[in-house]
Every structure is written in C-alpha cells, then in structure tokens.
Amino acid sequence: MSRGIENCPYHKELNAAYKPFDLTDPFPFYKKVRETCPIFYSEELGYYVVSKYEDIKAIFGNWQAFSSENAQSPSKPIAQKAKALMDSAGLVGLSGLSGRIPPDHTRIRRIVSMAFNLARIKKLEPAIREIAIRMIEEMKDGKSEAELVSALAYDLPALVIFKLLGVPDSDVDQVKSWAESRLLLTWGDLDEDAQMMHAENMIRYWNYCQKLVSDRKTTMQDDLAGDLVTLQAEGHEITDREIAAICYSQLFAGHETTTSLIGNGVRELLVHRESWAAIKIDPTWIPKAVDEILRYSPSILSWRRKCKAATEVGGVLIPEGADVLMVMGSGNRDEAMYENGESFNIERPNAATHLSFGSGIHFCLGSPLAKLEFKVVLEELTARIPTLQLKPGQTFSFAPNTSFRAPQGLQVQW
C-alpha cells in the first residue's frame, strides 16, 4: 500500500537538516535518510529526494514514467534577464543526450554510438598515456610536493576530450572556464549578477560548439565531430544543432566528471593507504579500485527526473508532475546492496554495480573513456611517484552545487 511523504515521522527533521548545495561530507546525512525516511520532499529544492539503491535503479529503468526532460534544468530558477539572454542565443531546451527522451534520444544515441565507440576510445589510449606521463613528470620535476588538481586532474581529461573532438590544446583554459559556468548556472545557487556573467560564458561556449560543426563541413578531421558530420552526409538523421549539442555536452561531461574522478580517487586511495599500497604492488587491482572509487566517492552525487504519471516508488506515491532527485551517492552505499557500504574496499566483489554512470537507456556513453583515463593515470602515478601521500593538516573544499562533487584542491607530497 502506497503512502504519502507526510506519513514519515522524520520528514520535517530531514527537510530542515538537508543542505543540498553543501557537498563537503553529505554521506552521514544520506545514511540517516536511508534508515529513517528513504524518500522525502525537499522544500528548498522542490524535489522528492530518493536515497535507496533499489528505488533509484527503478526510476532510471522507467523512462516512460520518469522523464529525463529536467536533467539539465537549473536547480534554482534562472533570473529573467539571464534567461532572456540565453534564449536569444538559442540556448533553449539544449541537451546532448541526458536530457532527451525517446524517440529523439533513441535516434541520436544510435548515431552517436556509431562514432563514439570502443574502437575510437581505445585509439586514444596512447595519447592518454603520453599526456599522463608528461604531466606527472612535470609535476614532480625537482619538487617534493604539488597541488594535484591543478597539476594533473584539471587539464588531463580536457586534453583527452579535446583530442576526441578535435579541439586544439591552446583552448583548454577557455573551455574549462565555460564548463565551470555551465556547472554553476545549472546546478549552483547564484545571485542575478553572477547568473548574467555565467550566461554570457555559456553563449560563448555554445557558439564555439556550433563552429566546431561548421568547420567540419569545410575541413574534415578524424574526430568525433567529424565522424558525426560524415554520418549525417551519408544520410543518417542528425541535424547540425544536434551534433553541436553533443559536442556541447561532451566538452562538459567528458572532462568535468573525469577531473572529479581523478581528484576523488587519488584522495580516497591516499586516505586508505592500504589500497594505494595494493595497487602499487599489483596494478591488476587498478580496475577494481576505479569501480570502488566510483561507488564510494562518485563524481556525480545526484541526478534528476520528472514524474510524468503518478507512480509508486519504495512504497511512496510520487505525484504526476513532481521533480525527483535521485541521490546515487547514497544508493551507492546502501547496505541492502553493499555489505559494509560505508567502508572503502577495493576487493568488493560487486563494486561495478554502482549507479555513478546512471542506468537504463541513459547509461553514460562516455564511461569506458573515463575509466580508461583514470586507469592510465593510476598506472603511471603509482609507478612514477610510489611514495605519494597527502600533505597533513589540509582541509578539502567542494564547489557549492547539488550534483558534482570533487575536492577543489589536493595538496600532495612525496
């Protein structure tokens, strides 16, 4: 029998305690939610918050009832001036794949999958290794300490995704800045002046992606954008705007989340020294360590859906029209799915079942690339700086937003 949120005796307490934009250490709160009121309503966000693995996976798997149409919607309403500015530039309902629904999603994903396949990803491995070696050697050259996010985690994924999309290395800093604007405007909590500044950056970002596509029409390159233009010319049904939107999405998701994965991952391995020692001695443990990091400390803690028809989830009736926040960072530690889910264990047999790349029809197409990048980084980092450790006494800060979690700085020494 379904019940309403108001029947949960802990609902008011949890709603008052929930700090959706503070991702410093949300995991104790998530644990309390799972144990007391696994689905509650956040008055601050206006979302039903879902915390348990089984419930989150059920929502991901039911795209008919839970649409992804709000996946890219701002967490807080955009000020009218900023919205009007973005509307005038064509930034209306813009999404690569994550915010699309069938049949458009099915059509575009099929075409993108033809270009963004394992063969193209595998072709990037030598370049990934070359970049990783160069950056690690530069980081340690004549030094005994560094800030690892700026020295390695920040630029490496951008350089890789830029190679995939045919963007010159010289544009890294500029596009990274635009990507940060997109994160803050879509998932942050900004005042009107800040929204205007970031809206202007997003317009520059979108114009850049449109130019990527138009350039491939005149000068073909061996990259993802070029492959999609070729498929279009061969008669596959995809528009210039849709190709540009894929580039727009990949230039953000393809590096922002991998930067977070590297930052979170190295931090967790250095906090849990026995795990660092294990992968250093036997690098064949690295793929398992990557999956456990994705489970335990994911780059994306939560994602969103719109309920299209009243549907029961975990014994709670979610009403039609409701916005839903799936907290994968909580589901990934659900004790009903993971024994001692709050502990970090690279030998965990089912770590790869984590929800950090989503599930169902929107499962992340870029997941093999992200895992490959981090695997290569860990192979080279453990081999070249085996004595790496965290500098003592530091505190870690995280950008204020609802979804993307990674340390903004990571002081290391060796």
Contacts in CASP RR format, 6 or more apart in sequence:
PFRMAT RR
TARGET T0000
AUTHOR 0000-0000-0000
METHOD contacts of the structure
MODEL  1
MSRGIENCPYHKELNAAYKPFDLTDPFPFYKKVRETCPIFYSEELGYYVV
SKYEDIKAIFGNWQAFSSENAQSPSKPIAQKAKALMDSAGLVGLSGLSGR
IPPDHTRIRRIVSMAFNLARIKKLEPAIREIAIRMIEEMKDGKSEAELVS
ALAYDLPALVIFKLLGVPDSDVDQVKSWAESRLLLTWGDLDEDAQMMHAE
NMIRYWNYCQKLVSDRKTTMQDDLAGDLVTLQAEGHEITDREIAAICYSQ
LFAGHETTTSLIGNGVRELLVHRESWAAIKIDPTWIPKAVDEILRYSPSI
LSWRRKCKAATEVGGVLIPEGADVLMVMGSGNRDEAMYENGESFNIERPN
AATHLSFGSGIHFCLGSPLAKLEFKVVLEELTARIPTLQLKPGQTFSFAP
NTSFRAPQGLQVQW
1 315 0 8 1.000
2 312 0 8 1.000
2 315 0 8 1.000
2 316 0 8 1.000
2 317 0 8 1.000
3 315 0 8 1.000
3 316 0 8 1.000
3 317 0 8 1.000
4 316 0 8 1.000
4 317 0 8 1.000
5 11 0 8 1.000
5 39 0 8 1.000
5 40 0 8 1.000
5 41 0 8 1.000
5 48 0 8 1.000
5 316 0 8 1.000
8 36 0 8 1.000
8 37 0 8 1.000
8 39 0 8 1.000
8 40 0 8 1.000
9 37 0 8 1.000
10 36 0 8 1.000
10 37 0 8 1.000
10 40 0 8 1.000
11 37 0 8 1.000
11 40 0 8 1.000
11 41 0 8 1.000
14 32 0 8 1.000
14 33 0 8 1.000
14 36 0 8 1.000
14 37 0 8 1.000
14 40 0 8 1.000
15 40 0 8 1.000
15 41 0 8 1.000
15 42 0 8 1.000
15 43 0 8 1.000
15 44 0 8 1.000
17 29 0 8 1.000
18 29 0 8 1.000
18 40 0 8 1.000
18 42 0 8 1.000
18 44 0 8 1.000
18 49 0 8 1.000
19 26 0 8 1.000
19 29 0 8 1.000
20 42 0 8 1.000
20 44 0 8 1.000
20 45 0 8 1.000
20 75 0 8 1.000
20 325 0 8 1.000
20 402 0 8 1.000
21 75 0 8 1.000
21 188 0 8 1.000
21 189 0 8 1.000
21 400 0 8 1.000
21 401 0 8 1.000
21 402 0 8 1.000
22 398 0 8 1.000
22 400 0 8 1.000
23 301 0 8 1.000
23 398 0 8 1.000
23 399 0 8 1.000
23 400 0 8 1.000
23 401 0 8 1.000
23 404 0 8 1.000
23 405 0 8 1.000
24 396 0 8 1.000
24 397 0 8 1.000
24 398 0 8 1.000
26 301 0 8 1.000
27 329 0 8 1.000
27 330 0 8 1.000
27 333 0 8 1.000
27 342 0 8 1.000
30 51 0 8 1.000
30 327 0 8 1.000
30 329 0 8 1.000
30 330 0 8 1.000
30 331 0 8 1.000
30 333 0 8 1.000
31 330 0 8 1.000
31 333 0 8 1.000
31 342 0 8 1.000
33 40 0 8 1.000
33 49 0 8 1.000
33 51 0 8 1.000
33 327 0 8 1.000
33 330 0 8 1.000
34 51 0 8 1.000
34 52 0 8 1.000
34 330 0 8 1.000
34 331 0 8 1.000
34 334 0 8 1.000
34 335 0 8 1.000
38 50 0 8 1.000
38 51 0 8 1.000
38 52 0 8 1.000
38 55 0 8 1.000
38 314 0 8 1.000
39 48 0 8 1.000
39 49 0 8 1.000
39 50 0 8 1.000
39 51 0 8 1.000
39 55 0 8 1.000
39 313 0 8 1.000
39 314 0 8 1.000
39 316 0 8 1.000
39 318 0 8 1.000
40 48 0 8 1.000
40 49 0 8 1.000
41 47 0 8 1.000
41 48 0 8 1.000
41 49 0 8 1.000
42 48 0 8 1.000
42 49 0 8 1.000
42 325 0 8 1.000
45 75 0 8 1.000
45 323 0 8 1.000
45 325 0 8 1.000
45 402 0 8 1.000
46 323 0 8 1.000
47 304 0 8 1.000
47 322 0 8 1.000
47 323 0 8 1.000
47 324 0 8 1.000
47 325 0 8 1.000
48 307 0 8 1.000
48 316 0 8 1.000
48 318 0 8 1.000
48 322 0 8 1.000
48 323 0 8 1.000
48 324 0 8 1.000
48 325 0 8 1.000
49 325 0 8 1.000
49 327 0 8 1.000
50 56 0 8 1.000
50 59 0 8 1.000
50 313 0 8 1.000
50 324 0 8 1.000
50 325 0 8 1.000
50 326 0 8 1.000
50 327 0 8 1.000
51 327 0 8 1.000
51 330 0 8 1.000
51 331 0 8 1.000
51 334 0 8 1.000
52 314 0 8 1.000
52 330 0 8 1.000
52 331 0 8 1.000
52 334 0 8 1.000
52 336 0 8 1.000
53 331 0 8 1.000
53 332 0 8 1.000
53 334 0 8 1.000
53 336 0 8 1.000
53 337 0 8 1.000
53 338 0 8 1.000
53 355 0 8 1.000
54 314 0 8 1.000
54 334 0 8 1.000
54 336 0 8 1.000
54 337 0 8 1.000
55 313 0 8 1.000
55 314 0 8 1.000
56 326 0 8 1.000
56 327 0 8 1.000
56 328 0 8 1.000
56 331 0 8 1.000
56 355 0 8 1.000
56 359 0 8 1.000
57 355 0 8 1.000
57 359 0 8 1.000
58 313 0 8 1.000
58 314 0 8 1.000
59 66 0 8 1.000
59 305 0 8 1.000
59 313 0 8 1.000
59 324 0 8 1.000
59 326 0 8 1.000
60 66 0 8 1.000
60 326 0 8 1.000
60 355 0 8 1.000
60 358 0 8 1.000
60 359 0 8 1.000
60 360 0 8 1.000
60 362 0 8 1.000
61 359 0 8 1.000
61 360 0 8 1.000
61 361 0 8 1.000
62 311 0 8 1.000
63 101 0 8 1.000
63 102 0 8 1.000
63 360 0 8 1.000
63 361 0 8 1.000
63 362 0 8 1.000
64 308 0 8 1.000
64 309 0 8 1.000
65 307 0 8 1.000
65 308 0 8 1.000
65 309 0 8 1.000
65 311 0 8 1.000
66 305 0 8 1.000
66 306 0 8 1.000
66 307 0 8 1.000
66 308 0 8 1.000
66 311 0 8 1.000
66 324 0 8 1.000
67 101 0 8 1.000
67 305 0 8 1.000
67 306 0 8 1.000
67 307 0 8 1.000
67 308 0 8 1.000
68 98 0 8 1.000
68 99 0 8 1.000
68 100 0 8 1.000
68 101 0 8 1.000
68 105 0 8 1.000
68 304 0 8 1.000
68 305 0 8 1.000
68 306 0 8 1.000
68 362 0 8 1.000
69 99 0 8 1.000
69 101 0 8 1.000
69 306 0 8 1.000
70 99 0 8 1.000
70 304 0 8 1.000
70 305 0 8 1.000
70 306 0 8 1.000
70 323 0 8 1.000
71 95 0 8 1.000
71 98 0 8 1.000
71 99 0 8 1.000
71 303 0 8 1.000
71 304 0 8 1.000
71 305 0 8 1.000
71 362 0 8 1.000
72 93 0 8 1.000
72 94 0 8 1.000
72 95 0 8 1.000
72 98 0 8 1.000
72 99 0 8 1.000
72 186 0 8 1.000
73 186 0 8 1.000
73 304 0 8 1.000
74 185 0 8 1.000
74 186 0 8 1.000
74 187 0 8 1.000
74 188 0 8 1.000
75 186 0 8 1.000
75 187 0 8 1.000
75 188 0 8 1.000
75 189 0 8 1.000
75 401 0 8 1.000
75 402 0 8 1.000
76 188 0 8 1.000
76 189 0 8 1.000
76 190 0 8 1.000
78 86 0 8 1.000
78 185 0 8 1.000
78 195 0 8 1.000
78 199 0 8 1.000
79 192 0 8 1.000
79 195 0 8 1.000
79 196 0 8 1.000
81 192 0 8 1.000
81 195 0 8 1.000
81 196 0 8 1.000
82 185 0 8 1.000
82 192 0 8 1.000
82 195 0 8 1.000
82 196 0 8 1.000
82 198 0 8 1.000
82 199 0 8 1.000
83 199 0 8 1.000
85 196 0 8 1.000
85 199 0 8 1.000
85 200 0 8 1.000
85 203 0 8 1.000
86 92 0 8 1.000
86 199 0 8 1.000
86 202 0 8 1.000
86 203 0 8 1.000
89 203 0 8 1.000
89 206 0 8 1.000
89 207 0 8 1.000
90 206 0 8 1.000
91 202 0 8 1.000
91 203 0 8 1.000
91 206 0 8 1.000
94 206 0 8 1.000
94 245 0 8 1.000
94 248 0 8 1.000
95 245 0 8 1.000
95 249 0 8 1.000
96 108 0 8 1.000
96 242 0 8 1.000
96 245 0 8 1.000
96 246 0 8 1.000
96 248 0 8 1.000
96 249 0 8 1.000
97 105 0 8 1.000
97 108 0 8 1.000
97 109 0 8 1.000
97 112 0 8 1.000
97 246 0 8 1.000
97 249 0 8 1.000
97 362 0 8 1.000
97 365 0 8 1.000
98 249 0 8 1.000
98 253 0 8 1.000
98 362 0 8 1.000
99 105 0 8 1.000
99 362 0 8 1.000
100 108 0 8 1.000
102 361 0 8 1.000
105 361 0 8 1.000
105 362 0 8 1.000
106 361 0 8 1.000
107 237 0 8 1.000
107 238 0 8 1.000
108 238 0 8 1.000
108 242 0 8 1.000
108 246 0 8 1.000
109 361 0 8 1.000
109 365 0 8 1.000
111 228 0 8 1.000
111 231 0 8 1.000
111 236 0 8 1.000
111 237 0 8 1.000
111 238 0 8 1.000
112 228 0 8 1.000
112 246 0 8 1.000
112 365 0 8 1.000
113 365 0 8 1.000
114 227 0 8 1.000
114 231 0 8 1.000
114 236 0 8 1.000
115 224 0 8 1.000
115 226 0 8 1.000
115 227 0 8 1.000
115 228 0 8 1.000
115 231 0 8 1.000
116 164 0 8 1.000
116 224 0 8 1.000
116 227 0 8 1.000
116 365 0 8 1.000
116 366 0 8 1.000
118 368 0 8 1.000
120 164 0 8 1.000
120 224 0 8 1.000
120 227 0 8 1.000
121 366 0 8 1.000
121 368 0 8 1.000
121 369 0 8 1.000
121 372 0 8 1.000
122 372 0 8 1.000
124 160 0 8 1.000
124 163 0 8 1.000
124 164 0 8 1.000
124 369 0 8 1.000
124 372 0 8 1.000
125 372 0 8 1.000
125 376 0 8 1.000
127 160 0 8 1.000
127 163 0 8 1.000
128 156 0 8 1.000
128 160 0 8 1.000
128 372 0 8 1.000
128 373 0 8 1.000
128 376 0 8 1.000
129 376 0 8 1.000
129 380 0 8 1.000
131 156 0 8 1.000
131 159 0 8 1.000
131 160 0 8 1.000
132 152 0 8 1.000
132 156 0 8 1.000
132 376 0 8 1.000
132 377 0 8 1.000
132 380 0 8 1.000
132 381 0 8 1.000
133 380 0 8 1.000
133 384 0 8 1.000
135 151 0 8 1.000
135 152 0 8 1.000
135 155 0 8 1.000
135 156 0 8 1.000
136 152 0 8 1.000
136 380 0 8 1.000
136 381 0 8 1.000
136 384 0 8 1.000
136 385 0 8 1.000
137 384 0 8 1.000
138 151 0 8 1.000
139 146 0 8 1.000
139 148 0 8 1.000
139 151 0 8 1.000
139 152 0 8 1.000
140 146 0 8 1.000
140 384 0 8 1.000
140 385 0 8 1.000
140 414 0 8 1.000
144 413 0 8 1.000
144 414 0 8 1.000
145 391 0 8 1.000
145 411 0 8 1.000
145 412 0 8 1.000
145 413 0 8 1.000
145 414 0 8 1.000
146 411 0 8 1.000
146 412 0 8 1.000
146 413 0 8 1.000
147 409 0 8 1.000
147 410 0 8 1.000
147 411 0 8 1.000
147 412 0 8 1.000
148 263 0 8 1.000
148 266 0 8 1.000
148 409 0 8 1.000
148 410 0 8 1.000
148 411 0 8 1.000
148 412 0 8 1.000
149 259 0 8 1.000
149 263 0 8 1.000
149 406 0 8 1.000
149 407 0 8 1.000
149 408 0 8 1.000
149 409 0 8 1.000
149 410 0 8 1.000
150 409 0 8 1.000
152 262 0 8 1.000
152 377 0 8 1.000
152 381 0 8 1.000
153 259 0 8 1.000
153 262 0 8 1.000
153 263 0 8 1.000
153 266 0 8 1.000
153 410 0 8 1.000
154 176 0 8 1.000
154 259 0 8 1.000
155 172 0 8 1.000
155 176 0 8 1.000
156 258 0 8 1.000
156 259 0 8 1.000
156 262 0 8 1.000
156 373 0 8 1.000
156 377 0 8 1.000
157 254 0 8 1.000
157 255 0 8 1.000
157 256 0 8 1.000
157 258 0 8 1.000
157 259 0 8 1.000
157 262 0 8 1.000
157 370 0 8 1.000
157 373 0 8 1.000
158 172 0 8 1.000
158 175 0 8 1.000
158 176 0 8 1.000
158 255 0 8 1.000
158 259 0 8 1.000
159 169 0 8 1.000
159 172 0 8 1.000
160 255 0 8 1.000
160 258 0 8 1.000
160 369 0 8 1.000
160 373 0 8 1.000
161 250 0 8 1.000
161 251 0 8 1.000
161 254 0 8 1.000
161 255 0 8 1.000
161 258 0 8 1.000
161 369 0 8 1.000
162 168 0 8 1.000
162 169 0 8 1.000
162 171 0 8 1.000
162 172 0 8 1.000
162 175 0 8 1.000
162 251 0 8 1.000
163 223 0 8 1.000
164 223 0 8 1.000
164 224 0 8 1.000
164 250 0 8 1.000
164 369 0 8 1.000
165 212 0 8 1.000
165 223 0 8 1.000
165 224 0 8 1.000
165 225 0 8 1.000
165 247 0 8 1.000
165 250 0 8 1.000
165 251 0 8 1.000
166 212 0 8 1.000
166 221 0 8 1.000
166 223 0 8 1.000
166 224 0 8 1.000
166 225 0 8 1.000
167 175 0 8 1.000
167 212 0 8 1.000
167 251 0 8 1.000
175 205 0 8 1.000
175 208 0 8 1.000
175 251 0 8 1.000
176 255 0 8 1.000
177 201 0 8 1.000
178 201 0 8 1.000
178 202 0 8 1.000
178 204 0 8 1.000
178 205 0 8 1.000
178 208 0 8 1.000
179 205 0 8 1.000
179 251 0 8 1.000
179 252 0 8 1.000
179 255 0 8 1.000
179 256 0 8 1.000
181 197 0 8 1.000
181 198 0 8 1.000
181 199 0 8 1.000
181 201 0 8 1.000
181 202 0 8 1.000
181 205 0 8 1.000
182 198 0 8 1.000
182 201 0 8 1.000
182 202 0 8 1.000
182 205 0 8 1.000
182 252 0 8 1.000
183 252 0 8 1.000
183 256 0 8 1.000
183 399 0 8 1.000
183 401 0 8 1.000
183 404 0 8 1.000
184 190 0 8 1.000
184 194 0 8 1.000
184 198 0 8 1.000
184 399 0 8 1.000
184 401 0 8 1.000
185 195 0 8 1.000
185 198 0 8 1.000
185 199 0 8 1.000
185 202 0 8 1.000
187 401 0 8 1.000
187 402 0 8 1.000
187 403 0 8 1.000
187 404 0 8 1.000
188 400 0 8 1.000
188 401 0 8 1.000
188 402 0 8 1.000
189 400 0 8 1.000
189 401 0 8 1.000
190 198 0 8 1.000
205 248 0 8 1.000
205 251 0 8 1.000
206 244 0 8 1.000
206 248 0 8 1.000
209 244 0 8 1.000
209 245 0 8 1.000
209 247 0 8 1.000
209 248 0 8 1.000
209 251 0 8 1.000
210 240 0 8 1.000
210 241 0 8 1.000
210 244 0 8 1.000
212 225 0 8 1.000
212 244 0 8 1.000
212 247 0 8 1.000
213 225 0 8 1.000
213 229 0 8 1.000
213 240 0 8 1.000
213 243 0 8 1.000
213 244 0 8 1.000
213 247 0 8 1.000
214 240 0 8 1.000
216 225 0 8 1.000
216 226 0 8 1.000
216 229 0 8 1.000
217 229 0 8 1.000
220 226 0 8 1.000
220 229 0 8 1.000
220 230 0 8 1.000
224 246 0 8 1.000
224 247 0 8 1.000
224 250 0 8 1.000
225 243 0 8 1.000
225 247 0 8 1.000
228 238 0 8 1.000
228 243 0 8 1.000
228 246 0 8 1.000
229 243 0 8 1.000
231 238 0 8 1.000
232 238 0 8 1.000
232 239 0 8 1.000
232 240 0 8 1.000
232 243 0 8 1.000
253 364 0 8 1.000
253 366 0 8 1.000
254 366 0 8 1.000
254 369 0 8 1.000
254 370 0 8 1.000
256 299 0 8 1.000
256 404 0 8 1.000
257 299 0 8 1.000
257 300 0 8 1.000
257 370 0 8 1.000
257 404 0 8 1.000
258 299 0 8 1.000
258 369 0 8 1.000
258 370 0 8 1.000
258 373 0 8 1.000
258 374 0 8 1.000
259 406 0 8 1.000
260 299 0 8 1.000
260 300 0 8 1.000
260 404 0 8 1.000
260 405 0 8 1.000
260 406 0 8 1.000
261 293 0 8 1.000
261 294 0 8 1.000
261 299 0 8 1.000
261 370 0 8 1.000
261 373 0 8 1.000
261 374 0 8 1.000
261 406 0 8 1.000
262 373 0 8 1.000
262 374 0 8 1.000
262 377 0 8 1.000
263 406 0 8 1.000
263 407 0 8 1.000
263 410 0 8 1.000
264 293 0 8 1.000
264 297 0 8 1.000
264 298 0 8 1.000
264 299 0 8 1.000
264 405 0 8 1.000
264 406 0 8 1.000
264 407 0 8 1.000
265 293 0 8 1.000
265 297 0 8 1.000
265 374 0 8 1.000
266 381 0 8 1.000
266 388 0 8 1.000
266 410 0 8 1.000
266 412 0 8 1.000
267 297 0 8 1.000
267 390 0 8 1.000
267 396 0 8 1.000
267 407 0 8 1.000
267 410 0 8 1.000
268 275 0 8 1.000
268 293 0 8 1.000
268 296 0 8 1.000
268 297 0 8 1.000
268 344 0 8 1.000
269 275 0 8 1.000
269 276 0 8 1.000
269 279 0 8 1.000
269 289 0 8 1.000
269 293 0 8 1.000
269 378 0 8 1.000
270 276 0 8 1.000
270 388 0 8 1.000
270 389 0 8 1.000
270 390 0 8 1.000
270 412 0 8 1.000
271 344 0 8 1.000
271 390 0 8 1.000
272 344 0 8 1.000
273 389 0 8 1.000
275 289 0 8 1.000
275 344 0 8 1.000
275 346 0 8 1.000
276 382 0 8 1.000
276 388 0 8 1.000
278 285 0 8 1.000
278 289 0 8 1.000
278 346 0 8 1.000
279 285 0 8 1.000
279 286 0 8 1.000
279 289 0 8 1.000
279 346 0 8 1.000
279 378 0 8 1.000
279 382 0 8 1.000
280 382 0 8 1.000
280 386 0 8 1.000
283 378 0 8 1.000
283 379 0 8 1.000
283 382 0 8 1.000
283 383 0 8 1.000
285 346 0 8 1.000
286 375 0 8 1.000
286 378 0 8 1.000
286 379 0 8 1.000
287 371 0 8 1.000
287 375 0 8 1.000
288 346 0 8 1.000
288 347 0 8 1.000
288 348 0 8 1.000
288 351 0 8 1.000
289 346 0 8 1.000
289 378 0 8 1.000
290 371 0 8 1.000
290 374 0 8 1.000
290 375 0 8 1.000
290 378 0 8 1.000
291 351 0 8 1.000
291 352 0 8 1.000
291 354 0 8 1.000
291 371 0 8 1.000
292 344 0 8 1.000
292 345 0 8 1.000
292 346 0 8 1.000
292 348 0 8 1.000
292 351 0 8 1.000
293 374 0 8 1.000
294 332 0 8 1.000
294 351 0 8 1.000
294 354 0 8 1.000
294 356 0 8 1.000
294 357 0 8 1.000
294 371 0 8 1.000
295 332 0 8 1.000
295 333 0 8 1.000
295 338 0 8 1.000
295 348 0 8 1.000
295 351 0 8 1.000
295 354 0 8 1.000
295 356 0 8 1.000
296 332 0 8 1.000
296 333 0 8 1.000
296 344 0 8 1.000
297 405 0 8 1.000
298 328 0 8 1.000
298 329 0 8 1.000
298 332 0 8 1.000
298 354 0 8 1.000
298 356 0 8 1.000
298 405 0 8 1.000
299 356 0 8 1.000
299 404 0 8 1.000
299 405 0 8 1.000
299 406 0 8 1.000
300 328 0 8 1.000
300 356 0 8 1.000
300 403 0 8 1.000
300 404 0 8 1.000
300 405 0 8 1.000
301 327 0 8 1.000
301 328 0 8 1.000
301 329 0 8 1.000
301 402 0 8 1.000
301 403 0 8 1.000
301 404 0 8 1.000
301 405 0 8 1.000
302 325 0 8 1.000
302 326 0 8 1.000
302 327 0 8 1.000
302 328 0 8 1.000
302 329 0 8 1.000
302 402 0 8 1.000
302 403 0 8 1.000
303 325 0 8 1.000
303 326 0 8 1.000
303 328 0 8 1.000
303 358 0 8 1.000
303 403 0 8 1.000
304 323 0 8 1.000
304 324 0 8 1.000
304 325 0 8 1.000
304 326 0 8 1.000
305 323 0 8 1.000
305 324 0 8 1.000
305 326 0 8 1.000
306 321 0 8 1.000
306 322 0 8 1.000
306 323 0 8 1.000
306 324 0 8 1.000
307 318 0 8 1.000
307 319 0 8 1.000
307 320 0 8 1.000
307 321 0 8 1.000
307 322 0 8 1.000
307 323 0 8 1.000
307 324 0 8 1.000
308 320 0 8 1.000
308 321 0 8 1.000
309 320 0 8 1.000
310 317 0 8 1.000
310 318 0 8 1.000
310 319 0 8 1.000
310 320 0 8 1.000
311 317 0 8 1.000
311 318 0 8 1.000
312 318 0 8 1.000
318 324 0 8 1.000
325 402 0 8 1.000
326 355 0 8 1.000
328 354 0 8 1.000
328 355 0 8 1.000
328 356 0 8 1.000
328 358 0 8 1.000
329 355 0 8 1.000
329 356 0 8 1.000
331 337 0 8 1.000
331 355 0 8 1.000
332 338 0 8 1.000
332 354 0 8 1.000
332 355 0 8 1.000
332 356 0 8 1.000
333 341 0 8 1.000
333 342 0 8 1.000
334 341 0 8 1.000
335 341 0 8 1.000
335 342 0 8 1.000
337 350 0 8 1.000
337 353 0 8 1.000
338 348 0 8 1.000
338 350 0 8 1.000
357 363 0 8 1.000
357 364 0 8 1.000
357 366 0 8 1.000
357 367 0 8 1.000
358 364 0 8 1.000
364 370 0 8 1.000
381 388 0 8 1.000
382 388 0 8 1.000
385 414 0 8 1.000
387 414 0 8 1.000
388 412 0 8 1.000
388 413 0 8 1.000
388 414 0 8 1.000
389 412 0 8 1.000
389 413 0 8 1.000
389 414 0 8 1.000
390 410 0 8 1.000
390 411 0 8 1.000
390 412 0 8 1.000
390 413 0 8 1.000
391 411 0 8 1.000
391 412 0 8 1.000
391 413 0 8 1.000
394 411 0 8 1.000
396 407 0 8 1.000
396 408 0 8 1.000
396 409 0 8 1.000
396 410 0 8 1.000
397 407 0 8 1.000
397 408 0 8 1.000
397 409 0 8 1.000
398 405 0 8 1.000
398 406 0 8 1.000
398 407 0 8 1.000
398 408 0 8 1.000
399 406 0 8 1.000
399 408 0 8 1.000
END
